[in-house]
Amino acid sequence: MKILDIIRKRRSIRKYKSDSIPDDVMDRVMEAARLAPSGKNGQPWKFILVKDKEMKEKLAEASRGQMFIANAPVVIVACGFPDKSYQRQGNYMKSWSIDVACAIDHLMLQAQEDGLGTCWIGAFEEKEVKPLLNIPEDVKVLALTPLGYPDEEPHDRGRKPTNEIFCYEKYESFGSSLN
């Protein structure tokens, strides 16, 4: 499958089959994240793969009670190292969140190619997640994603047309509230 087809097909999955994920498929998903680009190639990330049912339930509770998360065979917790990332992104910020987001995106696209579903979880309480998984104070949790075989086929929610998100040569407002 071509990458644009994979991107077009990917959806946020909130219902998962209980089928386990074969080791070779997990290896490809992890490899895709590992190969992601990062500022100055710092790779300021670590991913925690959680399979324990009780721990998945605790993570779901810490994610505003989104219990569907616990039903996936694996929950991946994506962590970043602010102090070990490129420190001058745009000369005003650290790159760790962008770096980790790139790695998660790679992971999700490989999962899609292998027939797995994911769902970017940003609605979580870091102060609840960190002690559950022994995540050190200087490490940040950027996102979680359940990972498993989909038990649903969500509809396409659509995307803005290109003429609303791209401009040429200089910034132009498009009349939206986001400017």
HUUR-V513001 format. One record per residue. N is the residue number from 1. RES is the residue in one letter. PHI is phi in degrees with one decimal (NA if undefined). Layout:
n = [N & N]
res = [RES & RES]
phi = [PHI & PHI]
This chain:
n = [1 & 2 & 3 & 4 & 5 & 6 & 7 & 8 & 9 & 10 & 11 & 12 & 13 & 14 & 15 & 16 & 17 & 18 & 19 & 20 & 21 & 22 & 23 & 24 & 25 & 26 & 27 & 28 & 29 & 30 & 31 & 32 & 33 & 34 & 35 & 36 & 37 & 38 & 39 & 40 & 41 & 42 & 43 & 44 & 45 & 46 & 47 & 48 & 49 & 50 & 51 & 52 & 53 & 54 & 55 & 56 & 57 & 58 & 59 & 60 & 61 & 62 & 63 & 64 & 65 & 66 & 67 & 68 & 69 & 70 & 71 & 72 & 73 & 74 & 75 & 76 & 77 & 78 & 79 & 80 & 81 & 82 & 83 & 84 & 85 & 86 & 87 & 88 & 89 & 90 & 91 & 92 & 93 & 94 & 95 & 96 & 97 & 98 & 99 & 100 & 101 & 102 & 103 & 104 & 105 & 106 & 107 & 108 & 109 & 110 & 111 & 112 & 113 & 114 & 115 & 116 & 117 & 118 & 119 & 120 & 121 & 122 & 123 & 124 & 125 & 126 & 127 & 128 & 129 & 130 & 131 & 132 & 133 & 134 & 135 & 136 & 137 & 138 & 139 & 140 & 141 & 142 & 143 & 144 & 145 & 146 & 147 & 148 & 149 & 150 & 151 & 152 & 153 & 154 & 155 & 156 & 157 & 158 & 159 & 160 & 161 & 162 & 163 & 164 & 165 & 166 & 167 & 168 & 169 & 170 & 171 & 172 & 173 & 174 & 175 & 176 & 177 & 178 & 179]
res = [M & K & I & L & D & I & I & R & K & R & R & S & I & R & K & Y & K & S & D & S & I & P & D & D & V & M & D & R & V & M & E & A & A & R & L & A & P & S & G & K & N & G & Q & P & W & K & F & I & L & V & K & D & K & E & M & K & E & K & L & A & E & A & S & R & G & Q & M & F & I & A & N & A & P & V & V & I & V & A & C & G & F & P & D & K & S & Y & Q & R & Q & G & N & Y & M & K & S & W & S & I & D & V & A & C & A & I & D & H & L & M & L & Q & A & Q & E & D & G & L & G & T & C & W & I & G & A & F & E & E & K & E & V & K & P & L & L & N & I & P & E & D & V & K & V & L & A & L & T & P & L & G & Y & P & D & E & E & P & H & D & R & G & R & K & P & T & N & E & I & F & C & Y & E & K & Y & E & S & F & G & S & S & L & N]
phi = [NA & -81.0 & -59.0 & -65.3 & -65.8 & -63.0 & -62.2 & -64.7 & -82.3 & -62.7 & -135.6 & -76.7 & -103.1 & -122.8 & -136.3 & -124.9 & -75.6 & -84.1 & -55.2 & -74.3 & -99.2 & -59.5 & -57.8 & -66.9 & -70.2 & -59.9 & -60.6 & -67.0 & -63.5 & -67.4 & -64.0 & -61.1 & -65.6 & -60.1 & -85.6 & -63.4 & -72.8 & -154.8 & -55.2 & 53.9 & 54.7 & -72.4 & 46.4 & -83.0 & -145.0 & -151.9 & -117.1 & -104.3 & -98.1 & -111.8 & -114.8 & -64.1 & -58.0 & -62.1 & -68.3 & -61.7 & -65.2 & -64.9 & -65.0 & -64.2 & -62.2 & -71.3 & -104.8 & 56.5 & 70.0 & -78.5 & -67.3 & -59.0 & -56.6 & -70.1 & -83.0 & -77.0 & -61.6 & -136.5 & -118.1 & -106.0 & -108.9 & -96.8 & -117.3 & -130.2 & -113.3 & -54.9 & -75.0 & -109.4 & -98.6 & -62.0 & -90.1 & -127.1 & -59.7 & 65.5 & 61.7 & -145.0 & -152.6 & -88.5 & -88.5 & -54.8 & -68.5 & -67.6 & -59.4 & -66.2 & -62.1 & -61.0 & -66.1 & -63.7 & -61.0 & -57.5 & -57.8 & -66.2 & -69.8 & -65.4 & -57.8 & -60.6 & -61.2 & -88.0 & 82.5 & -96.1 & -112.3 & -142.0 & -154.1 & -63.2 & -108.7 & -107.5 & -88.8 & -148.7 & -103.7 & -57.4 & -65.9 & -93.3 & -70.8 & -56.9 & -67.2 & -61.3 & -112.9 & 58.6 & -80.7 & -62.5 & -58.3 & -81.4 & -102.7 & -107.7 & -95.6 & -93.0 & -164.4 & -124.7 & -146.1 & -70.6 & -140.9 & 179.2 & -78.0 & -63.4 & -119.1 & -162.0 & -130.3 & -61.7 & -75.6 & -70.4 & -88.9 & 80.5 & -140.3 & -61.6 & -70.4 & -58.7 & -69.9 & -96.5 & -124.8 & -119.6 & -133.6 & -116.6 & 73.3 & -157.8 & -67.4 & -133.6 & -79.8 & -114.5 & 82.1 & -88.5 & -73.9 & -85.2 & 35.3]
